[in-house]
């Protein structure tokens, strides 16, 4: 769910590897982010709507990933996927690190790009600088 930059890229990568991919987004214009050779299915719909999820094939899905800009929408869709449709693997993006912890306590596998990127930057900053670069102030 969510065909933004990350969702579109992920859908393309999974499709290239031969996975059966369906991507759902509320805005048809978002599908422009899919690669031209995308062989999966792109459907306009809301991932918190059970009928839209059924149309997307959720009842046979091995995995569901929520990648919209809305933390609340993502967790709601993931709870529906996990608890109503019994999807075996459910991943939820949350921008707010506090929500990541809360949503994780609900049994949903969550990740926060905010936390991941901050950790990456910290590691890069504290790594020995290559010769010839100026020291950060």
Residue, then its C-alpha position, 0 to 999 in steps of 0.5 A: x500500500x502506497x506508491x510513493x518513491x519507496x513503494x514504487x521502487x520496492x514494487x519494481x524490485x520485487x516484480x523483477x525478481x518474479x514476485x506477484x506484486x499488487x500495489x494499491x494507492x489512492x491516487x492513480x497518478x502515483x503509479x507513474x513511479x512504477x518502472x515501465x516494465x512493471x508486470x504487476x497490478x496497480x489498483x486505485x484504492x484505500x488500504x484501510x478499505x476491506x473491499x479494496x484489499x479484497x480486490x487487491x487479493x489480500x486473502x491470498x497475500x504472503x505479505x503486506x507492506x504499508x508505505x504511505x505518508x500517514x502513520x495512522x493509516x499505515x497501522x490501521x491497514x496493517x492491523x486489518x491485513x494481520x488480524x482480519x485477513x491473517x496475512x503472514x508477514x506485515x510491515x509498517x512504516x512509521x515516521x514517528x519513532x514513538x509510534x514505532x514502539x507503540x505499533x510494535x507492541x500491537x504485534x505489527x513489525x514496524x520500521x521508522x526511516x527517521x530512526x534508521x536514517x539518523x543511525x546511519x548519519x551518526x555512524x557515518x559522522x563518527x566513522x574515521x574521515x577519509x584523508x583529504x576531507x575537512x573535519x565537521x564542525 
